[in-house]
């Protein structure tokens, strides 16, 4: 049996709890040990509504659990994760894994063994639109991504880079098998004291380039990524959970009516990728439990969470340098 608790009962924590209850209903190996939140009033309401045990402290939650799902503010991630990992318990921790790179490095040192599972909540890894591409040979030369959201105070404790852009950073690092050579970035603070809109250009050692834009002050929501590679263009819509591939082929090899004739015996064939509809958050929980049961590698490891944070931090540094440079020019 895997006794599982949840630390954090805000909006996201309640979503995790709802899905955990669904999983536990079907899988008798999963038992909900209870919840904890420093907001006692909200925690009591959630405990009553979901009919789960409420612990009085984080230590009590950890002691009575084999695995803990951490859905608290980013600033509290390290302190809570340190307790859980030191106790030898398994942990699912929402992104960004910690507030600083040094904190993530410290958590890596605390990990007891390969049997102790630490999974980071980069939910887009579990988006059906991405999962469906596993059977294709994806070798990006150029990636362009746009992630736009309406302002939500829930994520305002960190910059838009750590809050939203980090999703695309993680996906891009998974797709491009190369180290980053250069980072150029710009951004501005509009509604908060942190960066609210940013653009980053990542140049990799293998020549691939990724252009990433993220904003939390948009009127409309958008979560799209476009991948360009030799003889193919892949369009991914994370919101609608759809992917479409446009293949460049010799005209005689094209059988589909969904094609564009380019002349010179070349056609572009449109292929709508077959998607298996799933709930990404529920699926990432299920894969977390699967890694515990089978002692298999986590889908998003602590090391990968740290790497995504490192790139996000480097982008923030570049944005801050850009802001300082513009300010100095204006002061002249």
C-alpha positions in Angstrom: 0.0 0.0 0.0 1.2 3.5 -0.8 -0.2 5.9 1.8 -0.3 9.3 -0.1 -0.7 12.7 1.4 -1.1 16.2 -0.1 0.7 19.3 1.1 -1.1 22.4 -0.1 -4.9 22.7 -0.4 -5.2 25.7 -2.8 -6.8 25.5 -6.2 -4.1 23.2 -7.7 -3.9 21.1 -4.5 -7.6 20.5 -4.7 -7.4 19.4 -8.3 -4.6 16.9 -7.3 -6.8 15.7 -4.4 -9.8 15.2 -6.6 -7.8 13.1 -9.1 -6.0 11.2 -6.3 -9.4 10.1 -5.0 -10.3 8.8 -8.4 -7.1 6.9 -8.6 -7.4 5.5 -5.1 -11.0 4.3 -5.9 -9.8 2.1 -8.7 -6.3 1.2 -7.4 -6.6 -0.4 -3.9 -2.8 -0.1 -3.5 -3.2 3.7 -3.2 -4.6 5.1 0.1 -5.0 8.8 0.9 -3.4 9.4 4.2 -4.6 13.0 4.5 -3.8 16.6 3.8 -2.0 19.6 5.4 -2.0 23.4 4.7 -0.8 26.3 6.8 -4.1 27.9 6.0 -6.1 26.0 8.6 -9.5 27.4 7.6 -9.1 26.3 3.9 -7.6 23.0 4.9 -10.5 22.2 7.2 -13.0 23.1 4.5 -11.2 20.9 2.0 -10.9 18.1 4.5 -14.7 18.2 5.1 -15.6 18.5 1.4 -13.4 15.7 0.3 -13.8 13.6 3.4 -10.1 13.1 4.0 -8.0 13.3 7.2 -6.5 16.6 8.2 -3.1 16.7 9.8 -2.0 19.4 12.2 1.6 19.7 10.8 3.7 18.9 7.8 5.7 16.5 10.0 2.6 14.6 11.0 1.6 14.3 7.3 5.1 13.0 6.3 5.2 10.5 9.2 1.9 9.0 8.2 2.6 8.9 4.4 4.8 6.8 2.0 4.5 9.5 -0.7 3.6 13.2 -0.6 2.3 15.4 -3.4 3.6 18.9 -2.8 1.4 21.7 -4.2 2.5 24.7 -2.1 4.0 28.0 -3.0 7.4 27.8 -4.8 9.1 29.6 -1.9 8.1 26.7 0.5 9.1 23.9 -1.9 12.6 23.4 -0.6 11.8 23.4 3.1 9.0 20.8 2.7 10.8 18.7 0.1 13.9 18.6 2.4 11.8 17.1 5.2 10.1 14.5 2.9 13.3 13.4 1.2 15.3 13.2 4.5 12.5 11.0 5.9 13.1 8.6 3.0 9.6 9.2 1.5 8.6 9.5 -2.1 7.7 12.9 -3.4 5.8 14.5 -6.3 6.6 18.2 -6.3 5.0 20.8 -8.6 7.2 22.9 -10.9 9.3 24.9 -10.6 11.0 22.3 -8.4 12.6 24.9 -6.0 13.1 28.6 -5.9 16.9 28.4 -6.5 19.3 26.1 -8.3 21.3 25.5 -5.1 18.2 24.3 -3.4 17.5 21.7 -6.2 21.2 20.6 -5.9 20.8 20.1 -2.2 17.7 18.0 -2.7 19.7 15.8 -5.1 22.3 15.2 -2.4 19.6 14.3 0.1 18.0 11.5 -2.0 18.5 8.3 -0.2 18.5 5.7 -3.1 17.3 4.9 -6.6 14.2 3.4 -4.9 13.2 6.7 -3.5 11.1 8.4 -6.2 11.2 12.2 -6.8 9.0 13.4 -9.7 8.6 17.0 -10.8 5.3 18.2 -12.0 6.0 19.4 -15.5 2.5 18.5 -16.7 2.9 19.2 -20.4 5.1 16.1 -20.6 1.9 14.2 -20.1 -0.2 16.2 -22.6 -1.7 13.9 -25.2 -0.5 16.2 -28.0 3.1 15.5 -26.9 2.7 11.9 -26.0 1.3 11.1 -29.4 4.6 12.2 -31.0 6.6 9.5 -29.3 6.2 7.2 -32.4 7.6 9.9 -34.7 11.2 10.8 -35.4 11.2 14.3 -34.0 14.6 16.1 -34.7 13.9 19.8 -34.4 16.0 22.4 -36.3 13.8 25.3 -35.2 11.1 25.6 -32.5 8.8 28.4 -31.9 6.5 28.4 -28.8 3.9 30.8 -27.5 2.3 30.5 -24.0 -0.1 33.2 -23.2 -2.4 33.4 -20.1 -4.7 35.9 -18.4 -3.3 37.3 -15.2 -3.8 35.1 -12.2 -2.4 36.1 -8.7 -1.8 32.4 -7.9 1.4 32.3 -10.0 2.6 35.8 -9.2 5.0 34.7 -6.5 7.5 34.0 -9.3 8.3 35.5 -12.7 6.4 34.4 -15.9 9.5 32.5 -16.9 9.3 30.2 -13.8 5.5 30.1 -13.9 4.7 29.6 -17.6 7.8 29.6 -19.8 9.4 26.7 -17.8 6.8 24.3 -19.3 8.1 25.0 -22.8 11.7 25.0 -21.7 11.2 21.5 -20.3 9.6 20.2 -23.5 12.3 21.8 -25.7 15.1 20.4 -23.6 13.5 17.0 -24.0 13.1 17.4 -27.8 16.5 18.8 -28.6 19.3 16.4 -27.7 22.0 19.1 -27.4 23.5 21.5 -24.9 22.6 25.2 -25.0 25.3 27.5 -26.5 23.7 30.9 -26.3 20.7 32.6 -24.6 19.3 35.9 -25.6 16.3 37.2 -23.7 14.1 40.3 -23.1 11.2 41.0 -20.9 9.3 43.5 -18.8 7.3 43.7 -15.5 3.8 45.1 -16.1 1.4 44.1 -13.3 3.8 42.7 -10.7 7.3 43.4 -9.5 8.5 40.3 -11.4 8.8 39.7 -15.2 5.3 39.4 -16.7 6.1 39.0 -20.4 9.3 37.6 -21.8 10.9 36.3 -25.0 14.0 34.0 -25.1 16.0 32.7 -28.0 18.0 29.5 -27.2 20.8 28.5 -29.6 22.0 24.9 -29.1 25.4 23.4 -29.9 24.0 21.2 -32.7 22.7 24.4 -34.4 19.0 24.0 -33.4 17.2 27.2 -32.3 14.2 27.7 -30.0 12.3 31.0 -29.8 10.0 31.1 -26.7 7.5 33.7 -25.7 5.5 33.7 -22.5 3.0 36.2 -21.1 0.6 36.3 -18.2 -1.1 39.5 -19.2 -2.9 38.3 -22.3 -6.6 38.6 -23.1 -6.7 35.2 -24.7 -5.2 31.9 -23.7 -2.6 30.3 -26.0 -0.4 27.3 -25.6 1.1 26.4 -29.0 4.4 25.1 -30.2 5.7 24.7 -33.8 8.6 22.4 -34.7 10.4 22.7 -38.0 12.8 19.9 -39.1 14.1 18.3 -42.3 11.1 17.7 -44.6 8.5 18.2 -41.8 6.6 20.9 -39.8 4.8 19.9 -36.6 2.1 22.0 -35.0 1.2 21.3 -31.4 -1.8 22.9 -29.6 -1.5 22.1 -25.9 -4.9 23.6 -25.1 -6.9 21.6 -27.5 -4.6 18.7 -27.2 -4.0 18.3 -30.9 -1.0 17.8 -33.1 -0.7 18.0 -36.9 2.3 17.1 -39.0 3.0 18.5 -42.5 5.3 16.1 -44.5 7.3 17.1 -47.6 7.2 14.2 -50.0 7.6 13.2 -53.5 4.3 13.6 -55.3 4.0 9.9 -56.2 4.3 8.9 -52.5 1.4 11.1 -51.4 -1.9 9.2 -51.1 -3.9 11.6 -49.0 -6.3 14.2 -50.4 -5.1 16.6 -47.7 -2.0 17.8 -49.6 -0.6 20.9 -51.3 1.1 20.6 -54.7 4.4 22.6 -54.6 5.4 21.6 -58.2 8.7 20.0 -59.1 7.2 16.6 -58.1 6.8 17.7 -54.5 3.8 17.8 -52.3 3.1 18.7 -48.6 0.9 16.1 -47.0 -1.1 16.9 -43.9 -1.4 14.3 -41.2 -3.5 14.8 -38.1 -1.9 12.8 -35.4 -4.1 10.3 -33.6 -4.5 11.4 -30.0 -5.5 9.3 -27.0 -7.5 11.7 -24.8 -6.4 11.6 -21.2 -6.2 13.9 -18.2 -2.6 15.0 -18.0 -2.6 15.7 -14.3 -4.2 12.3 -13.5 -1.8 10.5 -15.8 1.3 12.1 -14.2 0.0 10.9 -10.8 -0.5 7.4 -12.2 3.0 7.3 -13.7 4.4 8.6 -10.3 2.8 5.6 -8.5 3.9 3.3 -11.3 7.5 4.3 -10.8 7.1 3.6 -7.0 5.5 0.2 -7.6 7.9 -1.0 -10.4 11.0 0.9 -9.1 11.2 2.4 -12.6 12.6 5.8 -13.6 10.4 8.8 -13.0 9.0 10.4 -16.2 10.3 13.8 -15.1 13.3 13.4 -12.8 14.6 15.8 -10.1 17.7 16.2 -12.4 15.5 17.3 -15.3 13.5 19.6 -13.0 16.8 21.2 -11.9 18.0 21.6 -15.5 14.8 23.3 -16.5 15.2 25.6 -13.5 18.8 26.4 -14.5 17.7 27.4 -18.0 14.8 29.5 -16.6 17.3 31.2 -14.2 19.7 32.0 -17.0 16.9 33.5 -19.1 15.8 35.6 -16.0 19.4 36.8 -15.7 19.5 37.8 -19.4 16.2 39.7 -19.1 17.5 41.6 -16.0 20.7 42.5 -17.8 18.7 43.7 -20.8 16.5 45.9 -18.5 19.6 47.3 -16.8 21.1 48.1 -20.2 18.0 49.9 -21.4 17.7 51.9 -18.1 21.4 53.0 -18.3 20.8 54.1 -21.9 17.8 56.1 -20.9 19.7 57.7 -18.0 22.4 59.1 -20.3 
